[in-house]
Amino acid sequence: MTTTATAATSEAFPYPLTSEDGRPICQLDGTAVHIIQTYLKKNHPSVSLSEYQERFPGAPML
């Protein structure tokens, strides 16, 4: 039996938390970024940083 989930993903986190080079991965779309707050403002303006943190508690921000 094989499973598609990895230790880095779960129901709460649809994508791995960090990329291979250590950058945080946006849990909304799976993009590796440098700073989540800046990325949200530009690419997901309807989602505030506090909403993101509430939806994905413990996800890295930097």
URURQUI-V626617 format. One line per field, one symbol per residue. ss: DSSP state (a for helix, b for strand, c for the rest). psi: psi as a letter, one per 40 degrees, with the letter a starting at -180 (. if undefined). A space follows every 10 residues. Layout:
ss->???
psi->???
//
This chain:
ss->cccccccccc cccccccbcc cccbbccccc cbcccaaaaa aaacccccaa aaaaaccccc cc
psi->hiieiideia ddheiidiid eeiihhedee hhidhddddd ddegeehidd dddddghehi d.
//
